[in-house]
Amino acid sequence: MELRPGLHRIGNDIVAAYLVVDDSGITAVDAGLPGHWRDLERELAGLGRSVADVRAVLLTHGDPDHLGFAERLRRDHGIPVYVHAADSARARGQGSTSPGWGRMRLGPLVRFLAYAVAKGALRPVHLTEVREVADGDVLDLPGSPRIIALPGHSPGSVAIHVPAVESLFVGDALTTRHVLTGQEGPQPAPFTDDPAQALDSLERLRPTGARWVLPGHGAPWRDGVDAAVDAVLHAAADGGRSPQGRGRR
């Protein structure tokens, strides 16, 4: 799905990954679930491109539902995968966490689990090799992505700012569709290691002035980063209630 010239989404509002496209190649941001490989191939074919045009995968954090096809690209095609140093072990399947699930509703939970299983979530593929990044790094890749550390959801969660497409890729630093309740609109994401720290980290996003805020779960938000952060903080203060559907594509 093309969101705007040079910016494409793979997947859907349940689980999503993104492509930044320019004349020098493609940067993939996150890699969804293993079954999103075919979605990747279809999106590339629609662009008249191939896997050979992908220059790197950037991970917003090391959770399995963001690793997806990353190791396949690295192993079979020599494409490097980048992750913050604090989530390097997580991306390689070393160690585990057990954050609380919080609120849930049966229907959205079942839809999330069914989709995840259909896309290979029961067979996660961890990385065997990663390249580590740090806060403030600007990478020599399509879009010149800049790393913004956002600890909270995980120690090495990051946002990736790509000014060329007016976009912030935020992983699970926030969500616009809660996978366990179906609630729509910017709000805190579930399965977060340190919810208070995650909220505090969001203030680091405001200086970007980005128009698009692109989460790993939920609809793309196009009403600007300030409005997204304000909505998440409001939802958190209201115990999880959030505005419905604003900013959706």
N, C-alpha and C positions, 0 to 999 in steps of 0.2 A: 504494500500500500504506500503510495506517495503521499506524504504529508505536506510537502512543499518542495520546490526544486532542490535537489541535493540531499533530501532527507526522506528515508523510507522506514516503514515499520514491518517487522516480521511477527507473526502470531496474532494475538487479539487482546481484548481487555482483560483476559484471565492471566496470560503470560505473554510478555512481549520482549523483543530485541529490536535493534535499530541498525541502520546502515547510513553512514555519511559518505556521499558520493561526489567526487570531483574528477577533473581530467587526469589527475595523478593516480587515481585508484579509489579504493573503498576501505573505510574503517568500520568494522563491526563493533557495536557497543552492546555488550552482553551477548549471550548465545542461547537463551531460552532453555528448552528441554531437548534431549537427544532427537526426538521426532521432528523437531523444527528444521532438521537438515533439508528435507524436501521443500519446505517453505522457503528456505534460503536459496536453493537451486532455482525455484520458480521465480523468485523476486529478481535474482541475478539475470535469468534468461529474459525477463521482461525489460530489463535495462540494456539488453544486448551485451551483457558482461558475463564473466564466469568466475569460478573460485580463484582462478589465477590473478584476478584483479584485486582480491582482498589482500591488503597490506598488513593488517593486524586485527586482533580482537582485544578490546579493552573491557575489563570486568569492573562493574561498579562495586562488587564484593564477591565473596567466595562461596555463596550458597549454591546447592546443586541445581536449583531451578533457574540459575543464571549461567551455569557452565555449559549445558546443552551440547552443542556441536563444537565447542572450542578445542577440545583435545583432538577431535577428528581433523580439524583444520591444521593444527600444529603437527600432529603425527604424520598425516598422509600428504600434506602440502607444504610443510615447512613454514607455516604462518605463525609468527610469534604471538603469545598471549600475555597481556600485561595485567597486573593486579597490585594493589597496595601491599607493601611489605607486611603490614599487620594482619592481612588476610591470606598471605601466601600459603601458610600451612592448611588453612581451611579449604582453599581451592584444590590442594593436593590430597584432600581427604584425611588429613591428620588432625585428630582431636574432634570434639563434638560439643554442641551447646544444647541447652534445653529451655529456651525461653517459653514463657506462658503463652497459651493460645488466646486467652481473653474471650470476648463475646463471640457468639456464633449463632447462625441460623441454619437449619437442616438443609434447605434447598440450595443456597449458595455454596455451602460446604460440600455437598454431594457433587454439584457441578464442577467445582474446583478439583476435587479428587478424581472425578471421572475423566476430565480433560487431561489432568497431569498424568494419569496412568496411561491414557491413550497415546500420549506423547513421550512415553518411555521413562517416566519418573521413577519407576521401580528398578530401573537399571541405570542409575546415574554414572556418568563417566568423569572422574576427576582428572585433573591435570597431572602430568608427570614432570613437567618443566614449565616454569613461568619466568617472566621478566618483572622485576619489582619496580614500582613507581612510588613517588612520595608527593606530598602536598606541594603544589606550585609548579610541578614539572609541566613543561610544554613539549609535546612529543612531535617529532618530525614525521608526521603521518598525514593523510588526507584530512583536511579540516583544521590542522594544527591544534588538536585537543589539549586542554589544560586541566590538570588534576586539582580538585578541591577536596581536601579531607573532610569527611562528615562522620566521625565516629559516633556510634550509638546503636544503630541496627546491628552492626558488627564492629569490631575494633578497626578494621580496615575499609569500612564503607567509604566510598568517594562519590562525588558528582563529577561529571565530565562536561566541561564548558566548551562549546564549539561556536564561536562568534560567527563564523561564516554562514551558519544556518540558524542563527539566533536561538540556539538551543542549549538546554541543560538536561543531561541525562542523569537521573537521580537514583536509579535502582530502587531500593526499598527504604530510602530515607524518608519517603512519604508515599502514599498511594492515592489514586483517584477512584479506586474500586476495591473495597475491602473484600478479600477473597473468602472470608469466613462469614460475613454478614450480608454481602451484596450492596452495602451502603456505598453511594456514589458521591463524588466530590473530594477535594483534597482533605486528607486526614492522616493520622499516624498509621503506619503499617503494622500488621501483626508480626509475631515471631521476632520481636526486637529484643536484643540483649539488654540494653540500657535505655528505656524509653525517655527518661529525663534528659540524658545526654543527647539523644537523637533530636529532641526538640531544640535544645540549645544550639546544636550544630547547624540548624536550618538558617540561622542568621548569617552564616557565611555565604549564603547564596545570593543575598540581596544585591551586593555590589555588581554582580554580573549584568543586571538589567535585562536578562534574557526574556524573550517573548514566549518561547515554547519551554514547558517543563514536562519531561518525558519519563514517566515511572516504569518500573518493570511490571506493574500490575495496575490496570486501569486505563481509561481513555487519555490520549494526549491532552494536555492543558495548554491553551494558547492565549490566556488572558494576562500573562506576565508573571514573573517570579514573585514580586511583592504580594500580589493577590493570592497566589498559591500558598506562600508561607503564612500569610495572615489567616487564611482559611484553615490551615492545619492547626495553628495555635488556638483558633477559636473552637475547632472541633475537640481538641484535647481538653480545653477548659470546660466544655459542655459535656464531657464524659463520652465522647465518641460521635455525637451528632454533627453533621456537616452539611453544607449546601449541596443541593442536588443538581448535578449535570452542568453547572457553569463551566465555560471554557472548553467544552467538548468540541471535537472536530465536527 
